[in-house]
Amino acid sequence: MSDLHQIEKVGQRAVIVLLLGAAAISLAPIFVRLSELGPSATAFYRVFFAVPVLWLWMQQDKKIDTVHRQPKSLSDFGRLALAGLFFTGDLSFWHWSIKLTSIANSTLLANFAPIFVTLGGFFLFGERFTKTFLVGMICAMAGVAFLLGDSFAFKPDHLLGDAYGLVAAMFYAAYLMTVARLRSEFSTATVMTWSGLVTCIALVPVTLISGDSFIAPTLFGWAMLVGLALISHAGGQSMIAYALAHLPAAFGSVGLLLQPALAAMIAWYLFDESLSLLQLSGGLVVIVGIYFARKGTK
């Protein structure tokens, strides 16, 4: 009984850490909006400024972590690199989506990740999901749709941008599933450092192709990039990686739907972007959906 109680306690702590991670990454759209650089360059610095911090964390972690092993083989580094490439795809397609369609469309479509995580878990790994979890997932995604419903609009000339938003969701789903499995072997610091290094390198040609400048014109611009790196990536993504060692990737992806709800609330407070009754209701529905998804998680 004590072992079961301990497992439940760890799971509850992981849920709290996951939601804190969602809160940290909910600040990312604010930093991106205030950034003085283009979307691709902003994505590059998001990881570039985080990697030194993560590297120092990993070096310290090696001295005290006796549970997880260090990557040694080509296979180990290959799987860590794969996580980094999946995250590169997510950032690249999402930022291009923002350029080619509305922010509302891009955000909504990029948050389809739980569907792809659930489908991937079912077809690739034979995972089974309870009806309660599926109801919670659908409820949470419906809440995001309500939250963005006033702004969402389908336009033929935005079709490519909308498609990129969906592709971003697929890449993020692949990233979450990969990290969840890597965390059974490696520490959070190890996964975040090596995958982040690959993401950083891969984003260099993406930024060059997009034509974005690498130089922010003011100190404020650099401050926004550092904030994005330390709070949203080193902080938020690391908390998510930690939580995925103790929670199914499918629930993790649903829990992260709290992020657009929090982002809308922050934008309302900082930029005086009014929220309609439908949007407020959508935020509440997201929270209810996450609750049921958690209740239905095995």
Contacts in CASP RR format, 6 or more apart in sequence:
PFRMAT RR
TARGET T0000
AUTHOR 0000-0000-0000
METHOD contacts of the structure
MODEL  1
MSDLHQIEKVGQRAVIVLLLGAAAISLAPIFVRLSELGPSATAFYRVFFA
VPVLWLWMQQDKKIDTVHRQPKSLSDFGRLALAGLFFTGDLSFWHWSIKL
TSIANSTLLANFAPIFVTLGGFFLFGERFTKTFLVGMICAMAGVAFLLGD
SFAFKPDHLLGDAYGLVAAMFYAAYLMTVARLRSEFSTATVMTWSGLVTC
IALVPVTLISGDSFIAPTLFGWAMLVGLALISHAGGQSMIAYALAHLPAA
FGSVGLLLQPALAAMIAWYLFDESLSLLQLSGGLVVIVGIYFARKGTK
10 246 0 8 1.000
11 246 0 8 1.000
11 247 0 8 1.000
13 246 0 8 1.000
14 242 0 8 1.000
14 243 0 8 1.000
14 245 0 8 1.000
14 246 0 8 1.000
14 247 0 8 1.000
15 243 0 8 1.000
15 247 0 8 1.000
15 294 0 8 1.000
17 239 0 8 1.000
17 242 0 8 1.000
17 243 0 8 1.000
18 239 0 8 1.000
18 240 0 8 1.000
18 243 0 8 1.000
18 244 0 8 1.000
18 247 0 8 1.000
18 252 0 8 1.000
18 255 0 8 1.000
18 256 0 8 1.000
19 255 0 8 1.000
19 258 0 8 1.000
20 236 0 8 1.000
20 239 0 8 1.000
21 235 0 8 1.000
21 236 0 8 1.000
21 237 0 8 1.000
21 239 0 8 1.000
21 240 0 8 1.000
21 243 0 8 1.000
22 236 0 8 1.000
22 240 0 8 1.000
22 255 0 8 1.000
22 256 0 8 1.000
22 257 0 8 1.000
22 258 0 8 1.000
22 259 0 8 1.000
22 262 0 8 1.000
23 258 0 8 1.000
23 259 0 8 1.000
23 262 0 8 1.000
24 231 0 8 1.000
24 232 0 8 1.000
24 235 0 8 1.000
24 236 0 8 1.000
24 239 0 8 1.000
25 232 0 8 1.000
25 236 0 8 1.000
25 237 0 8 1.000
25 240 0 8 1.000
25 256 0 8 1.000
25 259 0 8 1.000
26 258 0 8 1.000
26 259 0 8 1.000
26 260 0 8 1.000
26 261 0 8 1.000
26 262 0 8 1.000
26 263 0 8 1.000
26 266 0 8 1.000
27 228 0 8 1.000
27 231 0 8 1.000
27 232 0 8 1.000
27 263 0 8 1.000
27 266 0 8 1.000
28 46 0 8 1.000
28 228 0 8 1.000
28 232 0 8 1.000
28 263 0 8 1.000
29 103 0 8 1.000
29 107 0 8 1.000
29 263 0 8 1.000
29 267 0 8 1.000
30 263 0 8 1.000
30 266 0 8 1.000
30 267 0 8 1.000
30 270 0 8 1.000
31 42 0 8 1.000
31 224 0 8 1.000
31 225 0 8 1.000
31 227 0 8 1.000
31 228 0 8 1.000
31 231 0 8 1.000
31 232 0 8 1.000
32 39 0 8 1.000
32 42 0 8 1.000
32 95 0 8 1.000
32 228 0 8 1.000
34 220 0 8 1.000
34 221 0 8 1.000
34 224 0 8 1.000
35 42 0 8 1.000
35 216 0 8 1.000
35 221 0 8 1.000
35 224 0 8 1.000
35 225 0 8 1.000
35 228 0 8 1.000
36 216 0 8 1.000
36 217 0 8 1.000
36 218 0 8 1.000
36 220 0 8 1.000
36 221 0 8 1.000
36 224 0 8 1.000
37 45 0 8 1.000
37 212 0 8 1.000
37 213 0 8 1.000
37 214 0 8 1.000
37 216 0 8 1.000
37 221 0 8 1.000
37 225 0 8 1.000
38 210 0 8 1.000
38 212 0 8 1.000
38 213 0 8 1.000
39 95 0 8 1.000
39 96 0 8 1.000
39 98 0 8 1.000
39 99 0 8 1.000
39 210 0 8 1.000
39 212 0 8 1.000
40 92 0 8 1.000
40 95 0 8 1.000
40 96 0 8 1.000
40 203 0 8 1.000
40 206 0 8 1.000
40 207 0 8 1.000
40 209 0 8 1.000
40 210 0 8 1.000
40 211 0 8 1.000
40 212 0 8 1.000
41 207 0 8 1.000
41 210 0 8 1.000
41 212 0 8 1.000
41 213 0 8 1.000
41 214 0 8 1.000
42 95 0 8 1.000
42 212 0 8 1.000
42 225 0 8 1.000
42 228 0 8 1.000
43 91 0 8 1.000
43 92 0 8 1.000
43 95 0 8 1.000
43 203 0 8 1.000
43 206 0 8 1.000
43 207 0 8 1.000
44 200 0 8 1.000
44 203 0 8 1.000
44 204 0 8 1.000
44 206 0 8 1.000
44 207 0 8 1.000
44 214 0 8 1.000
45 225 0 8 1.000
45 228 0 8 1.000
45 229 0 8 1.000
46 91 0 8 1.000
46 225 0 8 1.000
46 228 0 8 1.000
46 229 0 8 1.000
46 232 0 8 1.000
46 233 0 8 1.000
47 196 0 8 1.000
47 199 0 8 1.000
47 200 0 8 1.000
47 203 0 8 1.000
47 229 0 8 1.000
47 233 0 8 1.000
48 200 0 8 1.000
48 229 0 8 1.000
49 225 0 8 1.000
49 226 0 8 1.000
49 227 0 8 1.000
49 228 0 8 1.000
49 229 0 8 1.000
49 230 0 8 1.000
50 196 0 8 1.000
50 229 0 8 1.000
50 230 0 8 1.000
50 233 0 8 1.000
50 234 0 8 1.000
51 193 0 8 1.000
51 196 0 8 1.000
51 197 0 8 1.000
51 200 0 8 1.000
53 229 0 8 1.000
53 230 0 8 1.000
53 234 0 8 1.000
54 189 0 8 1.000
54 192 0 8 1.000
54 193 0 8 1.000
54 196 0 8 1.000
54 234 0 8 1.000
54 238 0 8 1.000
55 193 0 8 1.000
57 189 0 8 1.000
57 192 0 8 1.000
57 193 0 8 1.000
58 187 0 8 1.000
58 189 0 8 1.000
58 190 0 8 1.000
58 192 0 8 1.000
58 193 0 8 1.000
60 189 0 8 1.000
61 187 0 8 1.000
61 189 0 8 1.000
61 190 0 8 1.000
62 70 0 8 1.000
65 187 0 8 1.000
67 187 0 8 1.000
68 185 0 8 1.000
68 186 0 8 1.000
68 187 0 8 1.000
68 190 0 8 1.000
69 185 0 8 1.000
69 186 0 8 1.000
70 186 0 8 1.000
70 190 0 8 1.000
71 77 0 8 1.000
71 80 0 8 1.000
71 186 0 8 1.000
71 190 0 8 1.000
71 194 0 8 1.000
76 185 0 8 1.000
76 186 0 8 1.000
77 194 0 8 1.000
79 178 0 8 1.000
79 182 0 8 1.000
80 182 0 8 1.000
80 186 0 8 1.000
80 190 0 8 1.000
80 191 0 8 1.000
80 194 0 8 1.000
80 195 0 8 1.000
80 198 0 8 1.000
81 194 0 8 1.000
81 195 0 8 1.000
81 198 0 8 1.000
82 178 0 8 1.000
83 175 0 8 1.000
83 178 0 8 1.000
83 179 0 8 1.000
83 182 0 8 1.000
83 191 0 8 1.000
83 195 0 8 1.000
83 198 0 8 1.000
84 175 0 8 1.000
84 195 0 8 1.000
84 196 0 8 1.000
84 198 0 8 1.000
84 199 0 8 1.000
84 202 0 8 1.000
85 198 0 8 1.000
85 199 0 8 1.000
85 202 0 8 1.000
86 171 0 8 1.000
86 172 0 8 1.000
86 174 0 8 1.000
86 175 0 8 1.000
86 178 0 8 1.000
87 171 0 8 1.000
87 172 0 8 1.000
87 175 0 8 1.000
87 195 0 8 1.000
87 196 0 8 1.000
87 199 0 8 1.000
88 171 0 8 1.000
88 198 0 8 1.000
88 199 0 8 1.000
88 202 0 8 1.000
88 203 0 8 1.000
88 206 0 8 1.000
89 167 0 8 1.000
89 168 0 8 1.000
89 171 0 8 1.000
90 110 0 8 1.000
90 168 0 8 1.000
90 171 0 8 1.000
90 172 0 8 1.000
90 175 0 8 1.000
91 168 0 8 1.000
91 199 0 8 1.000
91 203 0 8 1.000
92 203 0 8 1.000
92 206 0 8 1.000
93 164 0 8 1.000
93 165 0 8 1.000
93 167 0 8 1.000
93 168 0 8 1.000
93 171 0 8 1.000
94 106 0 8 1.000
94 110 0 8 1.000
94 164 0 8 1.000
94 165 0 8 1.000
94 168 0 8 1.000
94 172 0 8 1.000
96 161 0 8 1.000
96 164 0 8 1.000
96 210 0 8 1.000
97 105 0 8 1.000
97 106 0 8 1.000
97 109 0 8 1.000
97 110 0 8 1.000
97 161 0 8 1.000
97 162 0 8 1.000
97 164 0 8 1.000
97 165 0 8 1.000
97 168 0 8 1.000
98 106 0 8 1.000
99 161 0 8 1.000
100 158 0 8 1.000
100 160 0 8 1.000
100 161 0 8 1.000
100 164 0 8 1.000
101 155 0 8 1.000
101 158 0 8 1.000
101 160 0 8 1.000
101 161 0 8 1.000
101 162 0 8 1.000
101 164 0 8 1.000
101 165 0 8 1.000
102 151 0 8 1.000
102 152 0 8 1.000
102 153 0 8 1.000
102 158 0 8 1.000
103 151 0 8 1.000
104 148 0 8 1.000
104 149 0 8 1.000
104 151 0 8 1.000
104 152 0 8 1.000
104 153 0 8 1.000
105 152 0 8 1.000
105 153 0 8 1.000
105 154 0 8 1.000
105 158 0 8 1.000
105 161 0 8 1.000
105 162 0 8 1.000
105 165 0 8 1.000
106 161 0 8 1.000
106 162 0 8 1.000
106 164 0 8 1.000
106 165 0 8 1.000
106 168 0 8 1.000
107 144 0 8 1.000
107 148 0 8 1.000
107 260 0 8 1.000
107 263 0 8 1.000
108 144 0 8 1.000
108 145 0 8 1.000
108 148 0 8 1.000
108 149 0 8 1.000
108 152 0 8 1.000
108 260 0 8 1.000
109 162 0 8 1.000
109 165 0 8 1.000
109 166 0 8 1.000
109 168 0 8 1.000
109 169 0 8 1.000
110 165 0 8 1.000
110 166 0 8 1.000
110 168 0 8 1.000
110 169 0 8 1.000
110 172 0 8 1.000
111 141 0 8 1.000
111 144 0 8 1.000
111 169 0 8 1.000
111 257 0 8 1.000
111 259 0 8 1.000
111 260 0 8 1.000
112 141 0 8 1.000
112 166 0 8 1.000
112 169 0 8 1.000
113 169 0 8 1.000
113 170 0 8 1.000
113 172 0 8 1.000
113 173 0 8 1.000
113 176 0 8 1.000
113 253 0 8 1.000
113 256 0 8 1.000
114 137 0 8 1.000
114 140 0 8 1.000
114 141 0 8 1.000
114 173 0 8 1.000
114 250 0 8 1.000
114 253 0 8 1.000
114 254 0 8 1.000
114 257 0 8 1.000
115 137 0 8 1.000
115 141 0 8 1.000
115 169 0 8 1.000
115 173 0 8 1.000
116 169 0 8 1.000
116 170 0 8 1.000
116 173 0 8 1.000
116 174 0 8 1.000
117 173 0 8 1.000
117 176 0 8 1.000
117 177 0 8 1.000
117 249 0 8 1.000
117 250 0 8 1.000
117 252 0 8 1.000
117 253 0 8 1.000
118 129 0 8 1.000
118 134 0 8 1.000
118 137 0 8 1.000
118 250 0 8 1.000
118 253 0 8 1.000
120 173 0 8 1.000
120 177 0 8 1.000
121 127 0 8 1.000
121 177 0 8 1.000
121 249 0 8 1.000
121 250 0 8 1.000
122 128 0 8 1.000
122 129 0 8 1.000
124 177 0 8 1.000
127 248 0 8 1.000
127 250 0 8 1.000
129 250 0 8 1.000
130 296 0 8 1.000
130 297 0 8 1.000
130 298 0 8 1.000
132 292 0 8 1.000
132 293 0 8 1.000
132 295 0 8 1.000
132 296 0 8 1.000
133 250 0 8 1.000
133 251 0 8 1.000
133 254 0 8 1.000
133 292 0 8 1.000
133 293 0 8 1.000
133 296 0 8 1.000
133 297 0 8 1.000
135 289 0 8 1.000
135 292 0 8 1.000
136 254 0 8 1.000
136 288 0 8 1.000
136 289 0 8 1.000
136 290 0 8 1.000
136 291 0 8 1.000
136 292 0 8 1.000
136 293 0 8 1.000
136 296 0 8 1.000
137 250 0 8 1.000
137 254 0 8 1.000
137 289 0 8 1.000
137 293 0 8 1.000
139 285 0 8 1.000
139 288 0 8 1.000
139 289 0 8 1.000
139 292 0 8 1.000
139 293 0 8 1.000
140 254 0 8 1.000
140 255 0 8 1.000
140 257 0 8 1.000
140 285 0 8 1.000
140 286 0 8 1.000
140 288 0 8 1.000
140 289 0 8 1.000
140 290 0 8 1.000
140 293 0 8 1.000
141 257 0 8 1.000
142 282 0 8 1.000
142 285 0 8 1.000
143 257 0 8 1.000
143 261 0 8 1.000
143 281 0 8 1.000
143 282 0 8 1.000
143 283 0 8 1.000
143 285 0 8 1.000
143 286 0 8 1.000
143 289 0 8 1.000
144 257 0 8 1.000
144 260 0 8 1.000
144 261 0 8 1.000
144 282 0 8 1.000
144 286 0 8 1.000
145 152 0 8 1.000
146 278 0 8 1.000
146 279 0 8 1.000
146 281 0 8 1.000
146 282 0 8 1.000
146 283 0 8 1.000
146 285 0 8 1.000
147 260 0 8 1.000
147 261 0 8 1.000
147 264 0 8 1.000
147 279 0 8 1.000
147 282 0 8 1.000
147 283 0 8 1.000
147 286 0 8 1.000
148 260 0 8 1.000
148 279 0 8 1.000
149 278 0 8 1.000
149 279 0 8 1.000
150 276 0 8 1.000
150 278 0 8 1.000
150 279 0 8 1.000
154 162 0 8 1.000
173 253 0 8 1.000
176 240 0 8 1.000
176 244 0 8 1.000
176 249 0 8 1.000
176 252 0 8 1.000
176 253 0 8 1.000
177 249 0 8 1.000
179 191 0 8 1.000
179 195 0 8 1.000
179 240 0 8 1.000
179 241 0 8 1.000
179 244 0 8 1.000
179 249 0 8 1.000
180 244 0 8 1.000
180 245 0 8 1.000
180 248 0 8 1.000
180 249 0 8 1.000
182 191 0 8 1.000
183 191 0 8 1.000
183 241 0 8 1.000
183 242 0 8 1.000
183 244 0 8 1.000
183 245 0 8 1.000
184 245 0 8 1.000
188 238 0 8 1.000
188 241 0 8 1.000
188 242 0 8 1.000
188 245 0 8 1.000
189 238 0 8 1.000
191 241 0 8 1.000
192 234 0 8 1.000
192 237 0 8 1.000
192 238 0 8 1.000
192 241 0 8 1.000
207 214 0 8 1.000
216 222 0 8 1.000
216 224 0 8 1.000
216 225 0 8 1.000
240 252 0 8 1.000
240 256 0 8 1.000
243 252 0 8 1.000
244 252 0 8 1.000
247 297 0 8 1.000
248 297 0 8 1.000
248 298 0 8 1.000
250 297 0 8 1.000
251 293 0 8 1.000
251 294 0 8 1.000
251 297 0 8 1.000
254 289 0 8 1.000
254 290 0 8 1.000
254 293 0 8 1.000
255 290 0 8 1.000
255 293 0 8 1.000
257 286 0 8 1.000
257 290 0 8 1.000
258 286 0 8 1.000
258 287 0 8 1.000
258 290 0 8 1.000
260 286 0 8 1.000
261 282 0 8 1.000
261 283 0 8 1.000
261 286 0 8 1.000
261 287 0 8 1.000
264 273 0 8 1.000
264 275 0 8 1.000
264 279 0 8 1.000
264 283 0 8 1.000
265 275 0 8 1.000
267 273 0 8 1.000
268 274 0 8 1.000
268 275 0 8 1.000
END
